[in-house]
């Protein structure tokens, strides 16, 4: 009697195994599969509109029929999530390079300060021309410019947060990686990324809200005397605001609210609940973040099946990652060679920066003269005062609230949708109400502009505080409860040390976000009424609308100087303090 070979038996049993697995699929799996297929179908239908031909001279406004809002909402969501995906990739690569390379850190971190300080309109001025030239006659050029603008409102906050999580990695996790001789590839995916997962999720949520805040500027583009409007909720609102149509502004507000609540329920709440698994603690918390969507997905067999299918790819990448070396073998470099390398690196990078500055100053001297910096320097002092007041007030108001939310998963489930709506609400949508209020009360926009700036900046402090409080190990809080530590002593011994690194990240991004928000908060327009505040944001907005590149460059350069100077004098010192004294 002969038996079939092992391979033949495996081939014979393969259909039965597949049939058995498919027979075990439940109605939950069917619902998940149907949802994925519907999502892919909608993605193809909506994405098709991004590649049609167009005439730039006729794309100046959108149809404000409320019946178009579902399609506009889908187009806006597609841009937002595409920009978010690009921001995540940028964050992981840029943040890791800045944290792991001593030489690159000297360039990448200051560059990140400068990039954060460049307003969205500054990026749009270059992006629109560049992408229209890259995709002539196609809507894809404007779509890429809009996505790039949204990306610039999302990426910097996430990158700062991930960079800080890498440089404040808990010592025991670093020792585990070195003891087990992880490859650097394994260290990143098994240690470093999980350690920063909670902060990355919450900062991603905040950055997504920042994208909503600049949605009008990103979809209703006004650059160099030309106006372009892409189908979307932001351009719908911008057109309605320009026409002074309060009814259609209300439709935009309602649509935005539905979008924010939906994205929070189906995307961010499941992510925050899933990220709980990466909390560094020795005892499980009594209350944890929950999500109906995540619980539903966990009942499905698809995640396990996809995990098995992707396992061979992970093994191949893991073997390839061995080429990067192991974590217990730092590169041994002779001191003389290191000094020589630092000298060459410094001279090369310094020479490139000096050449760029020399060329820029030559351009400005030829066009307007170097005196062009005088006015924006003085106007920057007014905007600086607003930024300082905003950050101080936001710290006093939102840090205690953020700690309370972060320490209570039950409260977080209730507060998260409301916080997300507030953080995501574009200030432009409130311009009609703000204009009416300022005219009715006689309040100057020089003061009222602080409130409008706060709508786009204060939430960075709140979200980072929530993330920092949520990452505090439950066993430390329970120890404080057992010891009866309350009041100021609890803040001094547990809360401030626990949230301080996250707060510094929130503070530095809130400061940069406030400078960026000044662009749309120091010039308020509704119908035929325009209110203008004295400040650098209004200066840059006017230069962008006129296409006055010398004044636009001068304004952006001055804003970068203010932001970088503030970061170096205040926030960087707090960063070092957080790294040396307050890392868990």
C-alpha positions in Angstrom: 0.0 0.0 0.0 1.5 3.3 -1.1 1.0 6.7 0.5 1.0 10.0 -1.2 4.0 12.2 -0.7 4.0 15.0 1.8 3.9 17.7 -0.9 1.1 15.8 -2.7 -0.9 15.5 0.6 -0.4 19.2 1.2 -1.7 20.1 -2.2 -4.6 17.8 -1.7 -5.5 19.3 1.6 -5.1 22.9 0.5 -8.5 23.3 -1.0 -10.1 21.7 2.1 -8.2 24.1 4.4 -9.2 27.1 2.4 -12.8 25.9 2.2 -12.8 25.3 6.0 -11.5 28.8 6.7 -14.1 30.4 4.3 -16.8 28.3 5.9 -15.9 29.8 9.3 -16.4 33.3 8.1 -19.3 34.9 9.9 -21.8 37.7 9.1 -19.3 40.1 10.7 -16.7 39.1 8.1 -19.3 39.7 5.4 -20.1 43.2 6.7 -16.4 44.1 6.9 -15.7 42.8 3.4 -18.7 44.7 2.0 -17.6 47.9 3.7 -14.1 47.6 2.3 -15.5 47.0 -1.2 -17.9 50.0 -1.0 -15.0 52.1 0.3 -12.8 51.1 -2.7 -15.7 51.8 -5.1 -16.2 55.3 -3.7 -12.5 55.9 -3.7 -12.4 55.1 -7.5 -15.5 57.2 -8.2 -14.3 60.3 -6.3 -10.7 59.9 -7.4 -11.7 60.0 -11.0 -12.8 63.6 -10.7 -9.2 64.6 -9.7 -7.8 63.7 -13.1 -10.2 65.5 -15.5 -9.0 68.3 -17.8 -9.7 71.9 -16.9 -9.2 75.4 -18.0 -7.5 77.5 -15.2 -9.3 80.6 -16.4 -12.7 79.1 -15.6 -12.0 77.3 -12.3 -12.6 80.3 -10.0 -15.6 79.1 -8.0 -17.8 76.1 -7.2 -21.5 75.5 -7.4 -23.0 76.2 -4.0 -26.1 74.0 -4.5 -26.4 72.1 -1.2 -27.1 68.9 -3.2 -23.5 68.9 -4.2 -22.2 68.7 -0.6 -22.0 64.9 -0.3 -19.7 64.8 -3.3 -17.8 67.8 -2.0 -17.4 66.1 1.4 -16.0 63.0 -0.3 -13.5 65.0 -2.3 -12.3 66.9 0.9 -12.0 63.6 2.8 -9.9 62.1 0.0 -7.5 65.1 0.2 -7.3 65.0 3.9 -6.5 61.3 4.2 -4.0 61.5 1.3 -2.2 64.3 3.1 -2.4 62.4 6.4 -0.7 59.3 4.8 2.0 61.5 3.3 2.5 63.1 6.7 2.9 59.8 8.5 5.6 58.7 6.0 7.4 62.0 6.4 7.1 61.9 10.2 8.6 58.4 10.5 11.5 59.1 8.1 12.3 62.7 9.2 11.8 62.1 12.9 14.0 59.0 12.9 16.8 60.7 11.0 16.8 63.7 13.3 16.8 61.5 16.4 19.4 59.0 15.3 22.0 61.1 13.5 23.9 63.6 15.5 25.0 65.6 12.5 21.6 65.5 10.7 19.9 66.6 13.9 21.8 69.9 13.8 20.2 70.6 10.4 16.9 68.8 10.4 15.5 70.2 13.8 16.2 73.9 12.9 14.8 73.2 9.4 11.7 71.8 11.0 11.4 75.0 13.0 11.6 77.0 9.8 9.2 74.7 7.9 6.7 75.0 10.7 6.9 78.8 10.6 6.3 79.1 6.8 2.5 79.8 6.5 0.3 77.6 4.3 -0.1 80.5 1.9 3.6 80.6 1.5 3.7 77.0 0.4 0.7 77.5 -1.9 2.4 80.3 -3.8 5.1 77.9 -4.9 3.1 74.7 -5.0 0.3 76.0 -7.4 2.8 77.1 -10.0 5.0 74.0 -9.7 2.2 71.4 -9.8 0.3 73.2 -12.6 3.5 73.1 -14.7 4.0 69.4 -13.8 0.4 68.5 -14.8 -0.6 71.0 -17.5 -4.3 71.1 -18.3 -5.2 68.5 -15.7 -7.1 68.9 -12.4 -4.4 66.7 -10.8 -2.1 69.7 -10.6 -4.5 71.7 -8.5 -5.3 68.6 -6.4 -1.6 68.0 -5.7 -1.2 71.6 -4.7 -4.2 71.4 -2.4 -3.0 68.1 -0.8 0.5 69.6 -0.4 -0.9 72.6 1.4 -2.9 70.3 3.7 0.2 68.2 4.3 2.1 71.4 5.4 -0.6 72.0 8.0 -0.3 68.4 9.4 3.2 67.1 9.1 5.2 69.4 11.5 3.3 68.7 14.6 3.4 64.9 14.1 7.2 65.0 13.3 8.0 67.0 16.5 6.0 64.6 18.6 7.6 61.5 17.1 11.1 63.0 17.3 10.6 63.8 20.9 9.3 60.3 21.7 12.5 58.8 20.2 14.9 61.0 22.2 13.0 60.4 25.4 12.7 56.6 25.0 12.4 54.9 28.4 15.7 53.5 29.5 14.3 50.0 30.2 13.1 49.7 26.6 16.5 50.7 25.3 18.2 48.1 27.5 15.8 45.4 26.3 16.6 46.2 22.7 20.4 46.1 23.3 20.2 42.9 25.5 18.3 41.0 22.8 20.6 42.3 20.1 17.7 43.6 18.0 18.6 44.8 14.5 18.0 48.5 14.0 15.1 47.5 11.8 13.6 45.5 14.7 14.3 48.1 17.2 12.3 50.7 15.2 9.3 48.5 14.7 9.3 46.6 18.0 10.5 49.3 20.4 10.7 52.8 19.1 7.5 53.1 17.1 5.3 51.3 19.7 6.8 53.6 22.4 5.7 56.7 20.4 2.4 55.2 19.2 0.1 57.0 21.7 1.6 60.4 21.0 1.6 59.7 17.3 -2.1 58.9 17.2 -3.1 61.9 19.3 -0.8 64.2 17.4 -2.2 62.8 14.1 -5.7 63.6 15.3 -4.6 67.1 16.1 -2.8 67.5 12.8 -5.9 66.3 11.0 -7.8 69.0 12.8 -5.2 71.5 11.6 -5.9 70.3 8.1 -9.6 71.1 8.5 -8.7 74.5 9.9 -6.9 75.4 6.6 -9.3 73.6 4.3 -10.8 76.8 2.9 -7.4 78.2 2.1 -6.3 74.9 0.5 -9.4 74.4 -1.7 -10.3 78.0 -2.5 -6.8 79.2 -3.6 -6.0 82.8 -4.2 -2.5 83.3 -5.4 -0.7 85.9 -7.6 -4.0 87.5 -8.6 -5.5 84.2 -9.8 -8.3 82.3 -8.1 -8.8 78.5 -8.2 -11.5 76.5 -6.6 -11.6 72.8 -6.2 -14.8 70.8 -5.4 -14.9 70.5 -1.7 -16.5 71.7 1.5 -13.8 74.3 2.1 -14.3 75.9 -1.3 -18.1 75.7 -0.9 -17.8 77.6 2.4 -15.3 80.1 0.9 -17.7 80.9 -1.9 -20.6 81.2 0.4 -18.7 83.5 2.8 -17.5 85.7 -0.1 -21.2 86.0 -1.3 -22.4 86.7 2.3 -24.9 83.8 2.1 -25.4 82.8 5.7 -27.8 80.0 4.8 -25.2 78.2 2.7 -22.5 78.9 5.3 -24.9 77.0 7.7 -25.0 74.1 5.3 -21.2 74.0 5.2 -21.1 74.1 9.0 -23.5 71.2 9.2 -21.6 69.1 6.7 -18.3 69.8 8.4 -19.8 68.7 11.7 -21.1 65.4 10.3 -17.7 64.8 8.6 -15.7 65.4 11.8 -18.0 63.2 14.0 -17.9 60.5 11.3 -14.2 60.5 11.0 -13.8 60.5 14.8 -16.2 57.5 15.2 -14.9 55.4 12.3 -11.2 56.3 12.4 -9.8 58.2 15.4 -11.6 56.5 18.2 -10.7 53.0 17.0 -7.1 54.2 16.7 -6.9 55.7 20.2 -8.4 52.5 21.7 -6.0 50.3 19.7 -3.0 52.4 20.8 -3.8 51.5 24.5 -1.9 48.3 23.9 1.4 50.3 23.7 1.1 51.9 27.1 4.2 51.3 29.2 2.8 49.9 32.5 3.1 46.9 34.7 -0.6 46.6 35.7 -3.6 46.9 33.5 -5.8 49.9 34.0 -9.3 49.5 35.4 -10.8 51.6 32.7 -9.5 51.7 29.1 -10.5 53.4 25.9 -13.2 51.5 24.0 -14.5 51.7 20.4 -17.5 50.0 18.9 -15.8 49.9 15.5 -12.6 48.3 16.9 -14.6 45.8 18.9 -16.5 44.9 15.7 -13.3 44.5 13.7 -11.8 42.3 16.4 -14.7 39.9 16.0 -13.8 39.6 12.3 -11.4 37.0 10.9 -10.0 39.3 8.2 -7.3 40.9 10.4 -5.9 37.4 11.3 -6.1 36.2 7.7 -4.4 39.4 6.4 -1.7 39.1 9.1 -0.9 35.5 8.0 -0.7 36.6 4.4 1.6 39.5 5.2 3.9 37.4 7.5 6.2 36.2 4.7 6.7 39.8 3.6 7.5 40.8 7.1 10.1 38.0 7.4 11.8 39.1 4.2 12.0 42.7 5.4 13.3 41.5 8.8 16.1 39.6 7.1 16.9 42.5 4.9 17.0 44.8 8.0 20.0 42.9 9.3 22.1 44.8 6.8 21.5 47.9 9.0 23.4 46.3 11.9 22.4 45.2 15.4 21.5 47.5 18.3 24.3 46.2 20.6 27.1 47.2 18.3 27.3 51.0 17.9 29.5 52.2 15.2 33.0 52.8 16.6 34.5 56.0 15.2 37.9 57.4 16.0 37.8 60.8 17.6 40.0 62.3 15.0 37.9 60.9 12.2 34.7 62.2 13.9 36.1 65.7 14.2 37.1 65.7 10.6 33.7 64.5 9.5 32.0 67.1 11.7 34.2 69.8 10.1 33.4 68.7 6.5 29.7 68.4 7.3 29.6 71.8 8.9 31.5 73.5 6.1 29.3 71.9 3.4 26.0 72.6 5.1 27.1 76.1 6.2 28.3 76.9 2.7 25.0 75.8 1.1 23.0 77.9 3.6 25.3 80.9 3.1 25.0 80.6 -0.7 21.2 80.5 -0.5 21.0 83.5 1.8 23.4 85.5 -0.4 21.3 84.7 -3.5 18.1 85.6 -1.7 19.4 88.9 -0.4 20.7 89.7 -3.9 17.2 89.1 -5.3 15.5 91.3 -2.7 18.2 94.1 -3.0 17.6 94.1 -6.8 13.8 94.2 -6.6 13.0 96.3 -3.5 16.1 97.0 -1.5 16.9 95.4 1.9 14.7 98.0 3.6 11.8 95.7 2.8 12.5 93.8 6.1 11.7 96.9 8.2 7.9 96.8 8.1 7.4 93.1 8.6 9.9 93.2 11.6 7.8 95.8 13.3 4.5 94.1 12.4 5.9 90.8 13.7 6.1 92.3 17.2 2.3 92.7 17.3 1.7 89.1 16.1 4.3 87.9 18.6 2.4 89.6 21.5 -0.8 87.8 20.4 1.1 84.4 20.2 2.5 84.8 23.7 -0.9 85.7 25.2 -2.5 82.8 23.4 0.0 80.2 24.5 -0.1 81.5 28.1 -3.9 81.5 28.4 -4.2 78.1 26.6 -1.7 76.6 29.1 -3.7 77.8 32.1 -7.1 76.7 30.7 -6.4 73.5 28.8 -3.6 71.7 30.7 -5.9 70.8 33.7 -8.7 69.8 31.4 -6.4 67.7 29.2 -5.0 65.9 32.3 -8.5 65.2 33.5 -9.5 63.7 30.1 -6.3 61.8 29.7 -6.6 60.1 33.1 -10.2 59.1 32.5 -10.9 56.8 29.5 -14.6 57.1 30.3 -14.4 60.9 30.1 -12.2 60.7 27.0 -14.9 58.7 25.2 -17.4 61.5 25.9 -15.1 64.5 25.4 -13.2 63.3 22.4 -15.9 63.9 19.8 -16.5 67.4 21.1 -12.8 68.3 21.4 -12.3 67.0 17.8 -15.1 69.1 16.5 -13.8 72.2 18.2 -10.2 71.5 17.1 -11.3 70.8 13.5 -13.6 73.7 13.1 -12.2 76.2 10.5 -12.1 79.7 11.8 -13.2 80.9 8.3 -16.6 79.4 9.0 -17.0 81.8 12.0 -16.0 84.9 10.0 -19.6 86.0 9.4 -20.4 85.8 13.1 -17.0 87.3 14.1 -17.5 90.2 11.6 -21.0 90.9 13.0 -19.8 90.7 16.6 -16.8 93.0 16.0 -18.8 95.6 14.2 -21.6 95.5 16.7 -19.4 95.8 19.8 -16.7 98.0 18.2 -14.0 95.4 19.3 -10.8 95.8 17.3 -9.6 92.8 15.3 -6.2 93.5 17.0 -7.7 92.0 20.1 -10.4 89.8 18.5 -7.8 88.2 16.3 -6.3 86.4 19.3 -9.6 84.5 19.6 -9.6 83.6 16.0 -5.9 82.5 16.2 -6.8 80.4 19.3 -9.3 78.4 17.3 -6.5 76.9 15.3 -3.6 76.8 17.8 -4.8 76.2 21.4 -5.8 72.6 20.6 -2.2 71.5 20.1 -1.7 72.0 23.9 -4.9 70.2 24.8 -4.3 67.2 22.5 -0.7 66.7 23.6 -1.6 67.1 27.2 -4.3 64.4 26.8 -1.7 62.1 25.0 0.9 62.7 27.8 -1.6 62.0 30.6 -2.9 58.9 28.8 0.6 57.6 28.5 1.3 57.9 32.3 1.4 54.3 33.6 -1.6 53.3 35.6 0.5 51.7 38.3 2.1 55.1 39.1 -1.3 56.7 39.5 -2.5 53.8 41.6 0.6 54.2 43.8 -0.2 57.9 44.3 -3.7 57.0 45.2 -2.6 54.4 47.8 -0.1 56.9 49.3 -2.9 59.5 49.5 -0.9 62.1 47.5 -3.4 64.8 46.4 -3.4 68.4 45.3 -0.3 70.3 44.5 2.0 67.4 45.6 0.3 65.1 43.1 0.9 67.7 40.3 4.5 68.2 41.4 5.4 64.5 41.8 3.3 62.8 39.1 1.3 65.0 36.7 3.9 67.6 35.7 6.8 65.2 35.2 4.5 62.8 33.4 3.0 65.3 30.9 5.9 67.7 30.6 7.5 66.2 27.5 4.2 66.0 25.7 3.3 69.6 26.8 6.5 70.9 25.4 5.7 69.3 22.1 2.2 70.9 22.3 3.6 74.2 23.2 6.1 74.4 20.4 3.5 73.3 17.8 0.9 75.6 19.3 3.3 78.5 19.0 4.0 77.7 15.4 0.3 77.0 14.7 -0.6 80.4 16.1 1.9 82.1 13.7 0.4 80.2 10.8 -3.2 80.9 11.9 -2.4 84.6 12.0 -2.6 84.5 8.1 -6.3 83.8 8.2 -7.1 85.5 11.5 -5.7 89.0 10.9 -7.8 89.6 7.8 -11.5 88.9 8.2 -13.8 89.2 5.2 -17.5 88.6 4.9 -19.6 89.9 1.9 -18.4 93.4 1.3 -16.9 94.0 4.7 -13.2 93.4 5.5 -11.5 93.9 8.9 -7.8 94.0 9.1 -5.5 93.7 12.2 -2.0 95.1 12.5 0.3 92.2 12.2 2.6 90.0 10.2 -0.1 87.6 9.2 -2.1 90.4 7.4 1.1 91.6 5.7 1.7 88.1 4.2 -1.9 87.6 3.2 -1.9 90.9 1.3 1.4 90.1 -0.4 0.1 86.6 -1.4 -3.2 88.0 -2.9 -1.2 90.6 -4.9 1.4 88.2 -6.1 4.1 90.5 -4.6 6.9 88.0 -4.2 9.6 90.3 -2.7 7.3 91.3 0.1 5.9 87.8 0.5 9.5 86.4 0.8 10.4 89.1 3.3 7.3 88.4 5.4 7.9 84.7 5.4 11.6 85.2 6.3 10.7 87.4 9.2 8.1 85.0 10.5 10.7 82.2 10.3 13.2 84.4 12.3 10.6 85.0 15.0 9.5 81.4 15.2 13.0 79.9 15.3 14.2 82.6 17.8 11.3 81.8 20.1 11.9 78.1 19.8 15.6 78.4 20.5 15.2 80.8 23.4 12.3 79.0 25.1 11.1 75.7 23.7 14.4 74.1 23.0 15.6 74.6 26.5 12.4 73.1 27.8 13.0 70.2 25.4 16.3 69.5 27.0 14.8 69.7 30.4 12.2 67.2 29.4 14.8 64.9 28.0 17.1 65.0 31.0 14.7 65.2 34.0 11.1 64.2 33.0 11.3 61.2 30.7 9.5 58.2 32.1 
